[in-house]
Amino acid sequence: METILIPIAILGGLGLLFGIGLAIVAKAFAVEVDPKVEKVKEALPGANCGACGFPGCEGLAVAISKGEAPASGCPVGGASTTEKIAEIMGTSAEVADKKVARVICKGTNCNTFEKFEYQGIKDCRAAALVSGGSKSCSYGCLGFGSCKDVCQFGAIVIEDGIAKIDKEKCTSCGKCLEVCPKSVIELVPYDQDVFVDCNNKELGKGVKEKCDVGCIGCKICVKACPFDAMDFENNLAKINYDKCTNCMVCAEKCPTKAITANFEKRKKAKVEDDLCIGCTICAKQCPVEAIEGNLKEVHSVVEEKCIGCGVCFEKCPKKAITLQ
């Protein structure tokens, strides 16, 4: 019996000794955790997508607690998350304008053609290695869905040969931008309604040979924009979103329809007669002369001319103009 009890006692004593030693070591080398880190981590959505530039939500939580990242550092959480974190950190909730990913391409099966029959791996990165891809436009979306595969939020579908992004589901995590071999996806303002949906940097003749709706570099949109919001670089029109008012004039003038605009959301200005004092400020500021009226008389909007840019709405001192 003693031959059994003695080894058990020895092992038990050693276990107790090692346990006490580990407890002492753990206490001596314990790393203090800032309670704010845990609170911030709980406030974050837990997607661990890395869109913030830090290694997961915990990495961002540590950075925010140290003041190395703002309360708005998580692009996935949005305004509500920013407000929670700001409250924890005791700072102001400065929410940046929301951005979403968009595929800057209209190269659908109807607008482009296949240079050859691709029979390899159904992956954009693999397809791009074979002569730049099978699509006629080497700058366009290949449509094999590499972006769709990495999207954790189900915001991307493949329709008619190209990727489409649901901006209501997009969290601007940036994963699709990283994986696209054609760099045809970019982040745009959520409230933006006008886009140059072309990425082709060739001259006009080359573009027309490969896509029916590509930008041919005619610069008509640049000249037509009343707000100098159209830039032109590398044979391609670009919209300066900081200047754009979503007036959609560029889309109306584009001869190839390379510029997309949601005309259903286009508003018209309306003068409220009982508030208008006839100061003429709106008429002077209107870039398309869509407002008529004499000094000290109620003004009116010529609906056919109005482009819904909102300049009159912003400039009216009496708030007598609405956008409907």
Kinemage of the C-alpha trace (Angstrom):
@kinemage 1
@onewidth
@group {chain A} dominant
@subgroup {mainchain}
@vectorlist {calphas} color= white
{ca met a 1} P 0.000 0.000 0.000
{ca glu a 2} L 2.852 2.321 0.923
{ca thr a 3} L 4.400 1.759 -2.528
{ca ile a 4} L 1.275 3.330 -4.052
{ca leu a 5} L 0.710 6.167 -1.555
{ca ile a 6} L 4.277 7.474 -1.501
{ca pro a 7} L 4.451 8.225 -5.298
{ca ile a 8} L 0.976 9.777 -5.147
{ca ala a 9} L 2.054 12.014 -2.247
{ca ile a 10} L 5.234 13.000 -4.056
{ca leu a 11} L 3.374 13.829 -7.274
{ca gly a 12} L 0.726 15.743 -5.336
{ca gly a 13} L 3.398 17.722 -3.506
{ca leu a 14} L 5.187 18.515 -6.744
{ca gly a 15} L 1.909 19.588 -8.342
{ca leu a 16} L 1.160 21.871 -5.402
{ca leu a 17} L 4.681 23.285 -5.513
{ca phe a 18} L 4.523 23.940 -9.268
{ca gly a 19} L 1.055 25.467 -8.928
{ca ile a 20} L 2.254 27.889 -6.260
{ca gly a 21} L 5.292 28.717 -8.404
{ca leu a 22} L 3.164 29.415 -11.474
{ca ala a 23} L 0.825 31.597 -9.442
{ca ile a 24} L 3.751 33.644 -8.132
{ca val a 25} L 5.248 33.989 -11.631
{ca ala a 26} L 1.868 34.942 -13.133
{ca lys a 27} L 1.387 37.629 -10.514
{ca ala a 28} L 4.949 38.920 -10.841
{ca phe a 29} L 4.830 39.170 -14.643
{ca ala a 30} L 1.150 40.071 -15.044
{ca val a 31} L 0.414 42.651 -17.751
{ca glu a 32} L -2.130 45.223 -16.705
{ca val a 33} L -4.986 45.579 -19.188
{ca asp a 34} L -6.543 48.987 -19.627
{ca pro a 35} L -10.250 48.557 -18.830
{ca lys a 36} L -11.032 50.989 -21.649
{ca val a 37} L -9.563 48.524 -24.153
{ca glu a 38} L -12.125 45.890 -23.187
{ca lys a 39} L -14.972 48.403 -23.304
{ca val a 40} L -13.922 49.699 -26.726
{ca lys a 41} L -13.517 46.142 -27.988
{ca glu a 42} L -17.060 45.321 -26.853
{ca ala a 43} L -18.357 48.391 -28.690
{ca leu a 44} L -16.715 47.334 -31.964
{ca pro a 45} L -18.684 45.064 -34.358
{ca gly a 46} L -16.204 42.172 -34.089
{ca ala a 47} L -15.795 41.710 -37.842
{ca asn a 48} L -11.986 41.572 -37.538
{ca cys a 49} L -11.781 42.595 -41.191
{ca gly a 50} L -8.681 44.776 -40.813
{ca ala a 51} L -10.221 47.689 -42.731
{ca cys a 52} L -9.150 50.027 -39.927
{ca gly a 53} L -5.486 49.282 -40.634
{ca phe a 54} L -4.949 47.409 -37.371
{ca pro a 55} L -4.785 43.650 -36.678
{ca gly a 56} L -8.445 43.019 -35.928
{ca cys a 57} L -10.840 44.699 -33.530
{ca glu a 58} L -8.587 44.148 -30.520
{ca gly a 59} L -5.706 45.890 -32.280
{ca leu a 60} L -7.940 48.870 -33.035
{ca ala a 61} L -9.268 48.923 -29.469
{ca val a 62} L -5.714 49.142 -28.114
{ca ala a 63} L -4.846 51.908 -30.598
{ca ile a 64} L -7.950 53.935 -29.690
{ca ser a 65} L -7.265 53.591 -25.962
{ca lys a 66} L -3.714 54.886 -26.532
{ca gly a 67} L -4.908 57.795 -28.654
{ca glu a 68} L -3.254 56.354 -31.747
{ca ala a 69} L -6.564 55.996 -33.607
{ca pro a 70} L -9.751 58.119 -33.568
{ca ala a 71} L -13.106 57.019 -32.187
{ca ser a 72} L -14.278 56.822 -35.798
{ca gly a 73} L -11.480 54.380 -36.713
{ca cys a 74} L -13.855 51.516 -37.531
{ca pro a 75} L -15.377 51.924 -41.023
{ca val a 76} L -17.689 48.948 -40.465
{ca gly a 77} L -19.406 50.093 -37.275
{ca gly a 78} L -20.594 53.441 -38.592
{ca ala a 79} L -21.918 56.395 -36.623
{ca ser a 80} L -23.478 54.388 -33.787
{ca thr a 81} L -20.177 52.629 -33.013
{ca thr a 82} L -18.288 55.918 -33.169
{ca glu a 83} L -20.670 57.489 -30.664
{ca lys a 84} L -20.298 54.572 -28.235
{ca ile a 85} L -16.510 54.656 -28.420
{ca ala a 86} L -16.399 58.436 -28.074
{ca glu a 87} L -18.505 58.160 -24.921
{ca ile a 88} L -16.110 55.543 -23.500
{ca met a 89} L -13.049 57.643 -24.338
{ca gly a 90} L -14.639 60.931 -23.296
{ca thr a 91} L -14.034 62.540 -26.683
{ca ser a 92} L -16.215 64.115 -29.355
{ca ala a 93} L -17.788 61.838 -31.952
{ca glu a 94} L -16.473 63.222 -35.204
{ca val a 95} L -18.089 61.007 -37.809
{ca ala a 96} L -16.458 60.983 -41.240
{ca asp a 97} L -18.627 60.975 -44.335
{ca lys a 98} L -19.672 57.413 -45.065
{ca lys a 99} L -18.048 55.767 -48.056
{ca val a 100} L -18.915 52.587 -49.929
{ca ala a 101} L -17.208 50.500 -52.584
{ca arg a 102} L -18.251 50.806 -56.227
{ca val a 103} L -17.220 48.911 -59.356
{ca ile a 104} L -16.120 51.602 -61.820
{ca cys a 105} L -17.007 49.679 -64.954
{ca lys a 106} L -19.953 49.129 -67.301
{ca gly a 107} L -18.273 46.361 -69.269
{ca thr a 108} L -21.169 43.933 -69.177
{ca asn a 109} L -21.560 41.091 -71.663
{ca cys a 110} L -23.679 43.420 -73.804
{ca asn a 111} L -21.152 46.256 -73.900
{ca thr a 112} L -17.925 44.263 -74.360
{ca phe a 113} L -16.866 41.005 -76.003
{ca glu a 114} L -14.566 38.075 -75.255
{ca lys a 115} L -11.133 38.088 -76.930
{ca phe a 116} L -10.820 34.347 -76.374
{ca glu a 117} L -12.452 31.522 -74.439
{ca tyr a 118} L -10.930 31.347 -70.982
{ca gln a 119} L -11.041 27.851 -69.460
{ca gly a 120} L -8.869 28.318 -66.403
{ca ile a 121} L -9.641 28.833 -62.716
{ca lys a 122} L -12.717 30.981 -62.214
{ca asp a 123} L -10.839 33.643 -60.341
{ca cys a 124} L -10.101 37.201 -61.498
{ca arg a 125} L -6.497 37.091 -60.333
{ca ala a 126} L -5.828 33.872 -62.215
{ca ala a 127} L -7.672 35.067 -65.325
{ca ala a 128} L -5.745 38.352 -65.362
{ca leu a 129} L -2.492 36.414 -65.745
{ca val a 130} L -3.621 35.120 -69.133
{ca ser a 131} L -3.110 38.008 -71.566
{ca gly a 132} L -4.702 40.408 -69.091
{ca gly a 133} L -7.985 38.491 -69.124
{ca ser a 134} L -10.442 37.433 -71.788
{ca lys a 135} L -12.513 40.655 -71.800
{ca ser a 136} L -12.005 42.999 -74.750
{ca cys a 137} L -11.227 45.857 -72.349
{ca ser a 138} L -8.093 45.083 -70.368
{ca tyr a 139} L -9.031 47.755 -67.805
{ca gly a 140} L -12.481 46.407 -66.981
{ca cys a 141} L -14.064 44.024 -64.503
{ca leu a 142} L -13.394 40.365 -65.361
{ca gly a 143} L -16.496 39.167 -63.552
{ca phe a 144} L -15.187 35.959 -61.968
{ca gly a 145} L -16.023 37.123 -58.470
{ca ser a 146} L -12.761 37.332 -56.535
{ca cys a 147} L -14.260 40.375 -54.825
{ca lys a 148} L -17.461 38.499 -54.072
{ca asp a 149} L -15.525 35.656 -52.466
{ca val a 150} L -13.729 37.912 -49.985
{ca cys a 151} L -16.754 40.052 -49.066
{ca gln a 152} L -17.869 39.028 -45.575
{ca phe a 153} L -21.100 40.986 -45.770
{ca gly a 154} L -22.788 39.607 -48.887
{ca ala a 155} L -22.631 43.003 -50.589
{ca ile a 156} L -21.330 41.801 -53.970
{ca val a 157} L -23.051 39.850 -56.737
{ca ile a 158} L -22.013 39.046 -60.308
{ca glu a 159} L -24.548 40.191 -62.894
{ca asp a 160} L -24.212 40.151 -66.680
{ca gly a 161} L -20.484 39.525 -66.487
{ca ile a 162} L -19.424 42.177 -63.979
{ca ala a 163} L -19.518 42.676 -60.222
{ca lys a 164} L -22.216 44.828 -58.647
{ca ile a 165} L -22.042 46.188 -55.090
{ca asp a 166} L -25.041 46.812 -52.855
{ca lys a 167} L -24.136 50.040 -51.076
{ca glu a 168} L -26.644 49.336 -48.317
{ca lys a 169} L -24.728 46.193 -47.357
{ca cys a 170} L -21.220 47.520 -48.015
{ca thr a 171} L -19.193 48.391 -44.917
{ca ser a 172} L -16.229 49.881 -46.823
{ca cys a 173} L -13.894 47.292 -45.306
{ca gly a 174} L -11.697 47.491 -48.420
{ca lys a 175} L -11.203 43.759 -48.955
{ca cys a 176} L -12.622 43.880 -52.475
{ca leu a 177} L -10.274 46.735 -53.404
{ca glu a 178} L -7.281 44.710 -52.273
{ca val a 179} L -8.187 41.576 -54.217
{ca cys a 180} L -9.247 43.159 -57.537
{ca pro a 181} L -6.393 42.670 -60.054
{ca lys a 182} L -7.735 45.439 -62.301
{ca ser a 183} L -8.103 48.091 -59.559
{ca val a 184} L -11.585 48.696 -60.880
{ca ile a 185} L -13.179 49.094 -57.433
{ca glu a 186} L -12.898 52.294 -55.421
{ca leu a 187} L -14.474 53.892 -52.363
{ca val a 188} L -16.974 56.640 -53.134
{ca pro a 189} L -19.218 58.841 -50.965
{ca tyr a 190} L -22.405 57.061 -49.925
{ca asp a 191} L -24.551 60.044 -50.958
{ca gln a 192} L -22.976 60.376 -54.398
{ca asp a 193} L -25.404 59.857 -57.298
{ca val a 194} L -23.118 60.509 -60.289
{ca phe a 195} L -20.142 58.387 -61.384
{ca val a 196} L -17.772 58.026 -64.308
{ca asp a 197} L -18.097 54.259 -64.646
{ca cys a 198} L -15.037 53.642 -66.778
{ca asn a 199} L -11.445 52.770 -65.980
{ca asn a 200} L -10.018 52.638 -69.517
{ca lys a 201} L -7.062 54.975 -70.019
{ca glu a 202} L -6.682 54.455 -73.753
{ca leu a 203} L -7.427 57.069 -76.405
{ca gly a 204} L -11.002 57.355 -77.648
{ca lys a 205} L -10.593 55.189 -80.745
{ca gly a 206} L -9.152 52.312 -78.729
{ca val a 207} L -11.914 52.588 -76.137
{ca lys a 208} L -14.708 52.503 -78.731
{ca glu a 209} L -13.263 49.354 -80.307
{ca lys a 210} L -13.493 47.500 -76.977
{ca cys a 211} L -16.534 48.885 -75.139
{ca asp a 212} L -19.745 50.552 -76.230
{ca val a 213} L -20.060 52.701 -73.108
{ca gly a 214} L -16.468 53.641 -72.275
{ca cys a 215} L -15.115 57.136 -71.697
{ca ile a 216} L -13.608 58.399 -74.978
{ca gly a 217} L -11.978 61.467 -73.469
{ca cys a 218} L -14.077 63.996 -75.376
{ca lys a 219} L -14.099 66.373 -72.364
{ca ile a 220} L -17.697 67.399 -73.036
{ca cys a 221} L -18.504 66.680 -69.386
{ca val a 222} L -15.571 68.803 -68.238
{ca lys a 223} L -16.822 71.782 -70.232
{ca ala a 224} L -20.465 71.254 -69.269
{ca cys a 225} L -20.008 71.017 -65.495
{ca pro a 226} L -21.228 74.277 -63.890
{ca phe a 227} L -19.134 73.671 -60.764
{ca asp a 228} L -15.726 72.745 -62.190
{ca ala a 229} L -16.123 69.322 -60.583
{ca met a 230} L -14.882 67.315 -63.569
{ca asp a 231} L -11.173 66.532 -63.827
{ca phe a 232} L -9.386 64.922 -66.762
{ca glu a 233} L -6.348 62.720 -66.347
{ca asn a 234} L -4.814 59.842 -68.347
{ca asn a 235} L -7.444 60.192 -71.106
{ca leu a 236} L -10.184 59.639 -68.530
{ca ala a 237} L -12.787 61.912 -66.960
{ca lys a 238} L -12.925 61.906 -63.175
{ca ile a 239} L -15.367 63.478 -60.745
{ca asn a 240} L -14.076 65.601 -57.890
{ca tyr a 241} L -16.614 64.480 -55.306
{ca asp a 242} L -15.803 67.415 -53.017
{ca lys a 243} L -17.051 69.826 -55.678
{ca cys a 244} L -19.819 67.716 -57.215
{ca thr a 245} L -23.396 68.755 -56.402
{ca asn a 246} L -25.035 65.761 -58.138
{ca cys a 247} L -26.599 68.094 -60.697
{ca met a 248} L -26.154 65.315 -63.312
{ca val a 249} L -25.414 67.671 -66.198
{ca cys a 250} L -22.302 65.657 -67.053
{ca ala a 251} L -24.359 62.485 -67.370
{ca glu a 252} L -26.846 64.243 -69.651
{ca lys a 253} L -24.087 65.461 -71.935
{ca cys a 254} L -21.921 62.304 -72.053
{ca pro a 255} L -22.207 60.925 -75.631
{ca thr a 256} L -21.291 57.336 -74.686
{ca lys a 257} L -23.233 57.137 -71.410
{ca ala a 258} L -20.029 56.322 -69.556
{ca ile a 259} L -21.287 58.565 -66.762
{ca thr a 260} L -23.979 57.036 -64.583
{ca ala a 261} L -26.538 59.177 -62.778
{ca asn a 262} L -29.590 58.287 -60.754
{ca phe a 263} L -32.000 60.682 -62.440
{ca glu a 264} L -34.869 59.391 -60.304
{ca lys a 265} L -33.242 61.111 -57.322
{ca arg a 266} L -32.802 64.422 -59.138
{ca lys a 267} L -34.685 67.160 -57.315
{ca lys a 268} L -36.152 70.455 -58.466
{ca ala a 269} L -36.072 73.756 -56.630
{ca lys a 270} L -39.341 75.362 -55.568
{ca val a 271} L -39.861 78.883 -54.273
{ca glu a 272} L -42.208 79.293 -51.310
{ca asp a 273} L -44.191 82.403 -52.257
{ca asp a 274} L -45.019 83.439 -48.703
{ca leu a 275} L -41.342 83.474 -47.700
{ca cys a 276} L -39.708 84.980 -50.795
{ca ile a 277} L -38.780 88.668 -50.461
{ca gly a 278} L -37.479 89.076 -54.007
{ca cys a 279} L -33.864 89.710 -53.008
{ca thr a 280} L -32.644 88.147 -56.340
{ca ile a 281} L -29.770 86.318 -54.626
{ca cys a 282} L -31.008 82.949 -55.877
{ca ala a 283} L -31.331 84.189 -59.463
{ca lys a 284} L -27.809 85.603 -59.407
{ca gln a 285} L -26.338 82.414 -57.973
{ca cys a 286} L -28.143 79.929 -60.246
{ca pro a 287} L -25.561 78.513 -62.704
{ca val a 288} L -28.177 77.706 -65.372
{ca glu a 289} L -30.422 80.803 -65.070
{ca ala a 290} L -33.371 78.715 -63.947
{ca ile a 291} L -34.811 81.351 -61.592
{ca glu a 292} L -36.786 84.360 -62.753
{ca gly a 293} L -38.177 87.392 -60.978
{ca asn a 294} L -37.719 91.118 -60.473
{ca leu a 295} L -36.295 92.802 -57.411
{ca lys a 296} L -38.730 92.762 -54.446
{ca glu a 297} L -41.085 90.461 -56.320
{ca val a 298} L -41.727 86.766 -55.706
{ca his a 299} L -39.390 84.657 -57.842
{ca ser a 300} L -40.173 81.442 -59.687
{ca val a 301} L -38.216 78.409 -60.913
{ca val a 302} L -38.201 77.405 -64.568
{ca glu a 303} L -38.550 73.670 -64.003
{ca glu a 304} L -37.217 72.700 -67.434
{ca lys a 305} L -33.938 74.491 -66.712
{ca cys a 306} L -33.480 73.513 -63.076
{ca ile a 307} L -30.747 70.920 -62.521
{ca gly a 308} L -31.385 70.418 -58.806
{ca cys a 309} L -27.885 71.479 -57.777
{ca gly a 310} L -29.145 73.108 -54.569
{ca val a 311} L -27.141 76.341 -54.846
{ca cys a 312} L -30.256 78.510 -54.548
{ca phe a 313} L -31.403 76.468 -51.563
{ca glu a 314} L -28.088 77.071 -49.791
{ca lys a 315} L -27.861 80.787 -50.634
{ca cys a 316} L -31.433 81.885 -49.897
{ca pro a 317} L -31.297 84.058 -46.727
{ca lys a 318} L -34.982 83.491 -45.938
{ca lys a 319} L -35.058 79.732 -46.508
{ca ala a 320} L -37.748 80.355 -49.103
{ca ile a 321} L -36.528 77.611 -51.442
{ca thr a 322} L -37.037 73.889 -51.032
{ca leu a 323} L -35.751 70.939 -53.052
{ca gln a 324} L -38.431 68.439 -54.002
